[in-house]
């Protein structure tokens, strides 16, 4: 079978021979590209085709919650930012947050969605201790946006020298409120409830099952994360729970209906997403190859063991008993044509006004970087993927005489390697962009060699406050341009090694 799209991990796996999922604690092999198939297993039947769809919950960047005036604050003391409505006290009513609506519209426009000028809210019933009302207000029937697309790129080899662009369809984007958080105290055998997160505004981005491996899923989520951060509609920091991913995974033989899917719930890391999807694909193949059946269930990814584990049976729509939300009227949006005369602009959301103010998206930024600085496309991806690295690179280019093509090498090979080695962000770098520019200027003027420049950089990492020139003078690393001085040095070496010279 042909191998397309994803990296060489599948190719290496096929050369070793097809097998079951990697055991817990070992890295599962990556999937194949969209349209490619996993090789046939021991049954000898046609190859398996993995199918992956994602549901992504992005916390909206806003000062207050979706339906109440409570503050949104990460790591606030437990139950310190909870309104009467968040706690579901009788008689309290929801009031929609305009900022959350604008953020959802902005995100939908960036993802090429059709905006529904009239959308509806629904109640989704389920019973957990951290959901005080016993239901979640969401948009099931008529969401705020539908039918979009997200383009993302991934490398086709380990050197990132070739990139392929793929597209995943966006089924819908809906507004909904978050639940609280259950804190499990195993020592005391207690579960405590923190309602600070209850009612925080979420955008749920539902993707069609257009992907077929962990690498594709991870690339799509990373691109979405960059878009959200560029728009400012969500900080999308996965470590703080601001971006959570549910992955729906199934496998089937070509020409057959999709297999029974499982849902891997609440994945909070792009790296773990890739591992969870790939493990689940291989697990399902092994189960089916051994004559078993796949259960329609919700699973969790154990990052420590590197495998998925069962959580509960998967609920169906009938289990949620969806019903219209009686306390919220339809959400009405406008464009320039439909906007009524003499309207208070503070009381309505104008789609066209938001569209005109969309910033450059990551794909446009990458194209501009390649065109302006004549760098390789794959380098533009690295610059954007690391928070603050683009600005760092542009500041260095601005303050140095070195060509951007050479600057990018120092940024990616030296700066980024050091930061990764010491688990530092770009903003935490002990070497600022201006200091690196000073060093590269010394190199470009041929005052030091490239070897000496790397020695100076090692000293700069120590963060002792010395300038590159001070280190060069202190270590005597400057290049000698005076021919007479060079001849004297050479003569002194010869005079000091008379025996070697005679031989």
C-alpha positions as CSV (number, residue, x, y, z in Angstrom):
1,X,0.0,0.0,0.0
2,X,1.2,3.5,-0.7
3,X,2.3,5.7,2.2
4,X,1.3,9.4,2.0
5,X,1.3,12.5,4.1
6,X,2.5,11.7,7.6
7,X,6.1,11.2,8.6
8,X,8.3,8.2,8.2
9,X,7.1,6.6,11.4
10,X,4.5,4.5,9.7
11,X,7.1,3.5,7.0
12,X,9.5,2.3,9.7
13,X,6.6,0.5,11.5
14,X,5.7,-1.4,8.3
15,X,9.3,-2.4,7.8
16,X,9.3,-4.0,11.2
17,X,6.0,-5.7,10.5
18,X,2.4,-4.9,11.6
19,X,1.6,-5.6,15.2
20,X,-0.7,-4.6,18.1
21,X,-0.6,-1.4,20.1
22,X,2.5,-0.5,21.9
23,X,2.4,-1.6,25.5
24,X,1.6,1.0,28.2
25,X,4.7,3.0,28.9
26,X,6.1,2.7,25.3
27,X,5.5,5.1,22.5
28,X,2.8,3.9,20.1
29,X,3.6,4.3,16.4
30,X,2.0,7.1,14.5
31,X,-0.8,6.8,12.1
32,X,-0.9,7.1,8.3
33,X,-2.0,10.1,6.3
34,X,-5.5,10.8,5.3
35,X,-6.6,8.3,2.8
36,X,-3.7,5.9,3.5
37,X,-4.4,2.7,5.2
38,X,-2.9,0.8,8.1
39,X,-1.4,-2.5,6.9
40,X,-3.3,-5.7,7.1
41,X,-2.9,-7.6,10.3
42,X,-2.7,-11.3,11.1
43,X,-6.2,-11.9,9.6
44,X,-4.9,-11.2,6.2
45,X,-7.9,-9.0,5.3
46,X,-7.8,-5.7,3.6
47,X,-5.8,-2.9,5.4
48,X,-7.4,-1.0,8.2
49,X,-8.4,2.6,7.7
50,X,-8.3,4.8,10.8
51,X,-10.8,7.7,11.2
52,X,-10.3,10.5,13.6
53,X,-12.6,13.4,14.5
54,X,-12.0,16.1,17.2
55,X,-14.2,18.1,19.5
56,X,-12.2,21.0,20.9
57,X,-13.3,23.2,23.9
58,X,-11.6,26.6,23.9
59,X,-12.1,28.9,26.9
60,X,-13.1,32.3,25.7
61,X,-10.8,35.1,26.7
62,X,-13.1,37.4,28.7
63,X,-13.2,39.2,32.0
64,X,-16.5,37.7,33.1
65,X,-18.4,34.4,32.6
66,X,-20.8,33.6,29.7
67,X,-24.0,34.2,31.6
68,X,-23.0,36.0,34.8
69,X,-20.8,38.9,35.9
70,X,-18.4,36.7,37.9
71,X,-14.7,37.2,37.2
72,X,-12.7,34.7,35.2
73,X,-9.5,34.1,37.1
74,X,-7.2,31.1,36.8
75,X,-5.9,29.6,40.0
76,X,-8.2,31.8,42.2
77,X,-8.9,30.4,45.7
78,X,-11.5,27.7,45.5
79,X,-15.1,29.0,45.2
80,X,-14.0,32.6,45.4
81,X,-15.4,33.8,42.0
82,X,-18.9,32.3,42.0
83,X,-22.1,34.2,41.4
84,X,-25.5,33.1,42.6
85,X,-26.3,32.1,39.0
86,X,-23.1,30.0,38.8
87,X,-24.2,28.2,41.9
88,X,-27.7,27.7,40.5
89,X,-29.5,29.4,43.3
90,X,-33.3,29.5,42.6
91,X,-34.6,32.6,40.9
92,X,-31.3,33.5,39.1
93,X,-31.4,34.1,35.3
94,X,-28.7,34.1,32.6
95,X,-27.6,37.3,30.9
96,X,-25.3,36.7,27.8
97,X,-21.9,38.1,27.7
98,X,-21.4,40.2,24.5
99,X,-17.6,39.7,24.5
100,X,-18.1,35.9,24.3
101,X,-20.4,36.2,21.3
102,X,-17.9,38.5,19.5
103,X,-15.1,36.0,20.2
104,X,-17.1,33.2,18.8
105,X,-18.0,35.2,15.7
106,X,-14.4,36.2,15.2
107,X,-13.2,32.6,15.5
108,X,-15.9,31.4,13.1
109,X,-14.9,33.9,10.5
110,X,-11.3,32.9,10.8
111,X,-12.3,29.3,10.2
112,X,-14.4,30.2,7.1
113,X,-17.7,29.3,8.7
114,X,-21.2,30.4,7.8
115,X,-22.5,32.6,10.7
116,X,-26.1,31.9,11.8
117,X,-27.6,35.3,12.3
118,X,-30.2,33.6,14.5
119,X,-28.9,30.9,16.8
120,X,-30.5,29.1,19.8
121,X,-29.6,27.9,23.2
122,X,-30.4,24.5,24.7
123,X,-30.2,22.6,27.9
124,X,-28.0,19.5,28.0
125,X,-28.9,17.4,31.1
126,X,-26.4,15.3,33.0
127,X,-25.7,14.9,36.6
128,X,-22.3,15.6,38.2
129,X,-21.4,17.2,41.5
130,X,-19.6,20.0,39.7
131,X,-22.6,20.9,37.6
132,X,-25.0,22.5,40.1
133,X,-28.0,23.0,37.8
134,X,-27.9,19.4,36.5
135,X,-27.7,20.8,33.0
136,X,-25.4,22.7,30.8
137,X,-26.5,25.6,28.6
138,X,-25.2,25.0,25.1
139,X,-26.2,25.2,21.4
140,X,-27.2,21.9,20.0
141,X,-29.9,22.5,17.4
142,X,-28.8,25.9,15.8
143,X,-25.3,26.8,16.8
144,X,-23.7,30.2,16.2
145,X,-21.7,29.0,13.1
146,X,-21.5,26.0,10.8
147,X,-19.6,24.5,7.8
148,X,-16.1,25.9,8.0
149,X,-12.6,24.6,7.2
150,X,-9.2,24.6,8.8
151,X,-6.1,24.2,6.8
152,X,-3.0,22.9,8.5
153,X,0.5,21.7,7.5
154,X,2.7,18.8,8.5
155,X,6.0,17.5,7.5
156,X,6.5,14.5,5.3
157,X,10.0,13.6,6.5
158,X,11.9,13.9,9.7
159,X,14.0,16.9,8.5
160,X,10.9,19.1,7.9
161,X,12.2,19.8,4.4
162,X,8.9,19.0,2.8
163,X,5.5,20.2,4.1
164,X,2.1,19.1,2.9
165,X,-1.1,21.1,3.5
166,X,-4.3,19.4,4.5
167,X,-7.8,20.5,5.3
168,X,-10.3,19.4,8.0
169,X,-14.0,20.4,7.8
170,X,-15.5,22.3,10.7
171,X,-19.0,21.0,11.4
172,X,-20.0,23.7,13.8
173,X,-18.9,26.1,16.5
174,X,-21.2,26.5,19.5
175,X,-21.2,28.6,22.6
176,X,-21.6,26.9,25.9
177,X,-20.8,27.2,29.6
178,X,-18.1,25.2,31.4
179,X,-18.7,23.1,34.4
180,X,-17.0,23.3,37.8
181,X,-14.1,21.1,38.8
182,X,-14.0,18.1,41.1
183,X,-10.9,17.8,43.2
184,X,-10.2,14.2,44.4
185,X,-8.5,13.8,47.8
186,X,-7.5,10.1,47.8
187,X,-5.9,10.4,51.2
188,X,-9.2,11.3,52.8
189,X,-11.3,9.5,50.3
190,X,-13.1,12.8,49.6
191,X,-14.1,14.7,46.5
192,X,-14.3,18.5,46.8
193,X,-16.0,20.8,44.3
194,X,-14.6,24.1,43.1
195,X,-17.2,26.1,41.2
196,X,-14.8,28.9,40.0
197,X,-14.8,27.5,36.5
198,X,-18.6,26.9,36.4
199,X,-20.2,29.2,33.8
200,X,-16.9,30.2,32.1
201,X,-17.6,30.8,28.4
202,X,-16.5,28.1,26.0
203,X,-16.4,27.7,22.2
204,X,-16.8,24.1,21.2
205,X,-15.2,23.5,17.7
206,X,-16.6,20.3,16.2
207,X,-14.4,18.8,13.5
208,X,-15.6,16.3,10.9
209,X,-13.8,12.9,11.0
210,X,-11.3,13.9,8.2
211,X,-8.1,12.9,9.9
212,X,-6.5,9.5,10.4
213,X,-3.5,9.7,12.7
214,X,-2.2,11.4,15.8
215,X,0.2,13.5,13.8
216,X,-2.6,15.0,11.7
217,X,-4.8,15.6,14.8
218,X,-1.9,17.3,16.6
219,X,-1.1,19.5,13.6
220,X,-4.7,20.6,13.3
221,X,-5.1,21.5,17.0
222,X,-1.8,23.4,17.0
223,X,-2.9,25.5,14.0
224,X,-6.2,26.1,15.7
225,X,-4.4,27.1,18.9
226,X,-2.3,29.6,16.9
227,X,-5.4,31.1,15.3
228,X,-7.2,31.5,18.6
229,X,-4.1,33.2,20.2
230,X,-3.7,35.4,17.1
231,X,-7.3,36.5,17.3
232,X,-7.2,36.9,21.1
233,X,-10.5,35.0,21.3
234,X,-8.8,32.5,23.6
235,X,-5.4,32.3,25.4
236,X,-5.6,28.6,24.5
237,X,-3.0,27.5,27.1
238,X,-3.5,23.8,27.4
239,X,-1.6,23.5,30.7
240,X,-4.3,25.8,32.3
241,X,-7.2,23.9,30.8
242,X,-8.0,26.7,28.3
243,X,-7.9,24.2,25.4
244,X,-9.2,20.7,25.9
245,X,-9.6,18.1,23.2
246,X,-11.9,15.1,22.8
247,X,-10.7,12.6,20.1
248,X,-13.2,10.3,18.4
249,X,-11.4,7.3,16.9
250,X,-12.5,4.3,14.9
251,X,-11.1,1.9,12.3
252,X,-12.7,0.0,9.4
253,X,-11.8,-1.8,6.2
254,X,-11.9,0.1,2.9
255,X,-15.4,0.2,1.4
256,X,-17.1,-0.7,4.7
257,X,-19.0,1.6,7.0
258,X,-17.1,3.4,9.7
259,X,-16.4,1.2,12.8
260,X,-17.6,1.7,16.3
261,X,-15.9,4.8,17.7
262,X,-14.5,5.5,21.1
263,X,-14.0,8.9,22.6
264,X,-10.7,9.8,24.3
265,X,-11.8,12.6,26.7
266,X,-10.2,15.8,27.9
267,X,-6.7,15.6,26.4
268,X,-4.7,18.7,27.6
269,X,-1.5,18.4,25.6
270,X,-0.8,18.4,21.9
271,X,1.9,15.8,22.4
272,X,-0.4,13.6,24.4
273,X,-3.1,14.0,21.8
274,X,-0.9,12.5,19.1
275,X,0.1,9.6,21.4
276,X,-3.5,9.0,22.6
277,X,-4.9,8.8,19.0
278,X,-2.1,6.6,17.7
279,X,-2.4,4.2,20.7
280,X,-6.2,4.0,20.4
281,X,-5.9,3.2,16.6
282,X,-3.5,0.4,17.3
283,X,-5.6,-0.9,20.3
284,X,-8.7,-1.1,18.2
285,X,-6.9,-2.9,15.4
286,X,-5.5,-5.5,17.9
287,X,-8.9,-6.1,19.5
288,X,-10.6,-6.6,16.1
289,X,-7.7,-8.8,14.8
290,X,-8.2,-11.0,17.8
291,X,-11.9,-11.4,17.2
292,X,-13.1,-8.9,19.8
293,X,-15.5,-6.0,19.5
294,X,-15.0,-2.3,20.0
295,X,-17.3,-0.8,22.7
296,X,-18.8,2.6,22.2
297,X,-17.2,4.1,25.3
298,X,-15.5,7.1,26.7
299,X,-11.8,6.6,27.6
300,X,-9.1,8.6,29.2
301,X,-5.4,8.9,28.2
302,X,-2.9,7.9,30.9
303,X,0.1,10.0,30.0
304,X,2.3,8.2,32.6
305,X,1.6,4.8,31.1
306,X,1.1,6.0,27.5
307,X,-2.2,4.3,26.9
308,X,-5.9,4.9,27.0
309,X,-8.1,3.4,29.8
310,X,-11.9,3.0,30.0
311,X,-13.9,5.6,31.9
312,X,-17.6,5.0,31.2
313,X,-20.1,4.0,28.5
314,X,-20.6,6.7,25.9
315,X,-23.8,8.7,26.3
316,X,-26.1,9.1,23.4
317,X,-28.1,12.3,22.5
318,X,-31.2,10.8,24.1
319,X,-29.3,10.5,27.4
320,X,-28.8,14.2,27.5
321,X,-32.5,15.0,27.1
322,X,-31.9,18.2,25.1
323,X,-34.5,20.9,25.4
324,X,-34.7,24.6,24.4
325,X,-33.3,26.9,27.1
326,X,-36.5,28.8,28.3
327,X,-34.6,31.7,29.9
328,X,-32.7,32.9,26.8
329,X,-34.2,34.3,23.7
330,X,-32.7,33.5,20.2
331,X,-29.3,35.1,19.7
332,X,-29.6,37.6,16.9
333,X,-26.6,38.9,15.0
334,X,-26.4,41.5,12.2
335,X,-24.3,42.5,9.3
336,X,-24.1,45.9,7.6
337,X,-27.2,45.3,5.5
338,X,-29.5,44.0,8.2
339,X,-28.4,46.4,10.9
340,X,-31.5,48.5,11.8
341,X,-31.3,52.3,11.6
342,X,-30.6,54.3,14.8
343,X,-29.2,51.1,16.5
344,X,-27.1,51.4,19.6
345,X,-23.9,49.7,18.5
346,X,-23.1,48.7,22.0
347,X,-26.1,46.5,22.2
348,X,-25.7,44.5,19.0
349,X,-23.0,42.3,17.4
350,X,-22.1,43.4,13.8
351,X,-20.5,40.5,11.8
352,X,-19.1,42.8,9.1
353,X,-17.5,45.1,11.8
354,X,-15.7,42.1,13.3
355,X,-14.7,40.8,9.9
356,X,-13.0,44.1,8.9
357,X,-10.9,43.9,12.1
358,X,-9.6,40.4,11.8
359,X,-5.8,40.3,12.1
360,X,-3.4,38.4,9.8
361,X,-3.9,34.7,10.5
362,X,-0.9,32.4,11.0
363,X,-0.9,31.2,7.4
364,X,-0.7,34.8,6.2
365,X,2.1,35.6,8.7
366,X,4.1,32.6,7.5
367,X,3.8,33.7,3.9
368,X,4.9,37.2,4.7
369,X,7.9,35.9,6.6
370,X,9.0,33.7,3.7
371,X,8.5,36.6,1.2
372,X,10.1,39.4,3.3
373,X,13.1,37.5,4.7
374,X,13.6,34.8,2.0
375,X,13.6,32.1,4.6
376,X,12.5,28.5,4.0
377,X,8.7,27.7,4.6
378,X,9.5,25.2,7.2
379,X,11.5,27.8,9.2
380,X,8.4,30.1,9.2
381,X,6.4,27.3,10.9
382,X,9.1,27.1,13.7
383,X,9.1,30.8,14.2
384,X,5.3,30.9,14.7
385,X,5.1,27.7,16.7
386,X,7.3,29.1,19.5
387,X,5.6,32.0,21.4
388,X,7.6,35.2,20.9
389,X,10.2,33.7,18.5
390,X,9.0,35.6,15.5
391,X,9.4,38.9,17.3
392,X,12.8,37.8,18.6
393,X,14.0,37.0,15.1
394,X,12.7,40.2,13.6
395,X,14.4,42.3,16.3
396,X,17.7,40.6,15.6
397,X,17.4,41.1,11.9
398,X,16.5,44.8,12.5
399,X,19.7,45.4,14.5
400,X,22.2,43.4,12.6
401,X,23.9,43.6,9.2
402,X,23.7,39.8,8.8
403,X,21.3,38.5,6.2
404,X,18.1,36.9,7.5
405,X,19.0,33.6,6.0
406,X,22.1,33.4,8.2
407,X,20.3,34.9,11.3
408,X,17.6,32.2,11.1
409,X,20.3,29.5,11.5
410,X,21.6,31.1,14.7
411,X,18.0,31.4,16.0
412,X,16.9,27.9,15.3
413,X,20.1,25.9,15.8
414,X,21.7,27.8,18.7
415,X,19.1,29.9,20.5
416,X,16.2,27.4,20.3
417,X,18.4,24.4,21.1
418,X,19.6,26.0,24.3
419,X,16.1,27.1,25.3
420,X,14.7,23.6,24.7
421,X,17.6,22.0,26.6
422,X,16.9,24.1,29.6
423,X,13.1,24.2,29.3
424,X,13.0,27.9,28.9
425,X,10.6,30.0,26.9
426,X,11.8,32.7,24.4
427,X,10.8,35.4,26.9
428,X,13.0,33.7,29.5
429,X,16.1,33.6,27.4
430,X,19.2,35.0,29.1
431,X,20.4,36.3,25.7
432,X,18.2,39.1,24.4
433,X,17.6,39.9,20.8
434,X,19.8,43.0,21.0
435,X,22.7,41.1,22.6
436,X,22.5,38.4,19.9
437,X,22.4,41.1,17.2
438,X,25.6,42.6,18.7
439,X,27.3,39.2,18.6
440,X,26.3,38.6,15.0
441,X,27.5,42.1,14.0
442,X,31.0,41.2,15.3
443,X,30.9,38.0,13.2
444,X,29.6,39.8,10.1
445,X,32.4,42.4,10.4
446,X,34.9,39.6,10.6
447,X,36.1,40.7,13.9
448,X,35.6,37.2,15.3
449,X,35.3,33.8,13.7
450,X,32.1,31.6,13.8
451,X,33.9,29.3,16.2
452,X,34.7,32.3,18.5
453,X,31.1,33.5,18.2
454,X,29.8,30.2,19.5
455,X,32.3,30.5,22.4
456,X,31.0,34.0,23.2
457,X,27.4,32.7,23.0
458,X,28.2,30.0,25.6
459,X,29.5,32.8,27.9
460,X,26.4,34.9,27.2
461,X,24.1,32.0,28.4
462,X,25.6,32.4,31.9
463,X,23.7,35.7,32.1
464,X,26.6,37.6,33.8
465,X,25.7,40.9,32.1
466,X,28.7,41.1,29.9
467,X,28.5,42.4,26.4
468,X,29.7,40.2,23.4
469,X,32.6,42.7,22.9
470,X,33.7,42.5,26.5
471,X,33.8,38.7,26.4
472,X,35.8,38.8,23.1
473,X,38.4,41.2,24.6
474,X,38.5,39.3,27.9
475,X,39.0,35.9,26.2
476,X,41.2,37.4,23.4
477,X,39.0,35.9,20.7
478,X,39.3,38.7,18.1
479,X,40.7,37.9,14.7
480,X,44.0,39.5,13.9
481,X,44.0,41.5,10.7
482,X,47.5,42.9,10.9
483,X,49.8,40.8,8.6
484,X,53.0,41.8,10.4
485,X,51.5,40.8,13.7
486,X,50.5,37.4,12.2
487,X,54.0,36.9,10.9
488,X,55.5,37.6,14.3
489,X,53.2,35.0,15.9
490,X,54.1,32.4,13.2
491,X,57.8,33.1,13.7
492,X,57.5,32.8,17.5
493,X,55.8,29.4,17.0
494,X,58.5,28.2,14.6
495,X,61.3,29.4,17.0
496,X,59.7,27.6,19.9
497,X,59.4,24.3,18.0
498,X,62.9,24.0,16.4
499,X,63.0,20.2,16.6
500,X,59.7,19.9,14.7
501,X,60.8,22.4,12.1
502,X,64.1,20.6,11.4
503,X,62.3,17.3,11.0
